[in-house]
Amino acid sequence: MEEIEYTFECKHSECSPLLMMLPHSGRDYKDILNKQSHLPLSTLRKSEDTYLDLLFKTNTLNFNYIKANFPRILVDVNRSPLEIDAKMWKKKHAFTAHLKNSAKVDAGIGVFPKVSFSGQKLYKNRLLFSEARRRFL
């Protein structure tokens, strides 16, 4: 099972107390969505903050940054962990009573987006909840 990971980078021995977060610049798809989505990779990639992390590559100000390696279309870490669309999953689960319905969830862009940047449905079918656990843990 593939792991979702964050990268912490500090290239200097004395770093600034400033911490920059780049949660939407991940480009490592590893065929995760290609197996589940009917949309081409070029469409899926439109949800990224493409190459934003490369602006910080030289890091001349010596600040810390955290970047996601995985794409925003897989998991959007800028959402409340309760912003999960209960209608995405094949079976109803006990956790759904605790979920937070929001405008973003209603628009299909909760923690696990179900539409692309252009509004196209990402998945042909509902997903097993084990997929949510795999992405979240």
C-alpha positions in Angstrom: 0.0 0.0 0.0 1.4 3.4 -1.0 2.0 5.9 1.8 1.1 9.6 1.6 3.8 11.7 3.0 4.9 15.2 3.7 8.4 16.5 3.3 10.0 18.9 5.8 13.0 20.7 4.4 15.5 23.0 6.0 18.7 23.3 4.1 20.6 25.5 6.5 21.9 24.9 10.0 20.2 28.0 11.4 16.7 28.4 10.1 14.2 31.2 10.4 11.2 30.8 12.7 9.1 31.4 9.7 7.3 28.3 8.5 5.7 28.2 5.0 3.2 25.6 4.0 2.7 24.4 0.5 -0.2 22.0 0.8 -1.3 22.0 -2.9 1.9 21.7 -4.8 2.2 17.9 -4.8 2.8 16.2 -8.1 3.4 12.6 -7.1 0.3 10.8 -8.5 1.9 7.3 -8.7 -1.1 6.1 -10.7 -3.4 6.5 -7.6 -6.1 8.4 -9.4 -5.4 6.9 -12.8 -6.8 3.6 -11.5 -9.9 5.3 -10.1 -10.6 8.3 -12.3 -11.6 8.4 -15.9 -10.1 11.9 -16.3 -6.7 12.4 -18.0 -3.7 13.4 -15.8 -3.6 16.8 -17.5 -7.1 17.5 -16.2 -6.3 16.2 -12.7 -3.2 18.4 -12.6 -5.2 21.6 -13.0 -6.1 21.4 -9.3 -2.4 21.8 -8.2 -0.6 25.0 -7.3 1.8 23.8 -9.9 5.5 24.2 -9.2 4.9 26.7 -6.3 7.4 24.7 -4.3 10.1 25.4 -6.9 9.9 29.1 -6.0 11.3 28.2 -2.6 13.9 25.7 -3.8 16.8 28.1 -3.3 15.5 29.2 0.1 17.9 32.1 0.5 15.9 33.5 3.5 16.7 30.3 5.4 13.0 29.6 6.3 11.4 26.2 6.9 8.7 24.9 4.7 6.4 21.9 4.6 5.1 20.7 1.2 2.8 17.9 0.3 4.2 15.4 -2.2 0.7 14.1 -3.0 -1.7 16.1 -5.1 -4.6 18.2 -3.8 -7.0 16.2 -5.9 -6.2 13.2 -3.7 -6.5 14.8 -0.3 -7.0 18.5 0.4 -5.2 19.1 3.7 -6.6 22.7 3.8 -10.0 21.4 4.8 -11.5 20.5 8.1 -11.1 16.7 8.7 -14.9 16.7 9.0 -15.5 18.1 5.5 -16.0 14.7 4.0 -18.9 14.0 1.6 -20.8 11.0 3.0 -22.3 10.4 -0.5 -18.9 9.5 -2.0 -18.7 6.1 -0.3 -20.4 2.8 -1.3 -21.6 2.0 2.2 -23.0 4.3 5.0 -20.7 4.5 7.9 -21.2 5.5 11.6 -18.8 8.4 11.2 -21.1 10.2 8.8 -23.2 11.5 11.7 -20.2 13.6 12.7 -19.4 15.1 9.3 -19.6 18.8 8.7 -21.7 19.8 5.7 -20.3 22.9 4.1 -20.4 24.9 0.9 -17.1 23.3 -0.2 -18.4 19.8 0.5 -21.6 20.6 -1.4 -19.5 21.9 -4.3 -17.5 18.6 -4.4 -14.3 19.9 -3.0 -14.1 18.5 0.5 -11.2 16.7 2.1 -11.5 14.2 -0.7 -12.5 16.1 -3.8 -15.0 14.4 -6.1 -14.8 17.0 -8.9 -11.9 18.3 -10.8 -10.9 22.0 -11.0 -13.1 22.3 -14.0 -16.1 20.7 -12.3 -15.9 17.3 -13.9 -16.7 14.2 -11.8 -13.5 12.5 -10.8 -14.9 9.0 -10.1 -17.0 6.7 -12.2 -18.4 5.0 -9.1 -18.6 5.6 -5.3 -15.5 4.6 -3.4 -14.9 2.1 -0.6 -14.2 3.9 2.6 -11.0 1.9 3.0 -9.7 4.3 0.3 -10.4 7.3 2.5 -8.6 5.7 5.4 -5.6 4.9 3.1 -5.4 8.5 2.0 -5.9 10.0 5.4 -3.6 7.9 7.5 
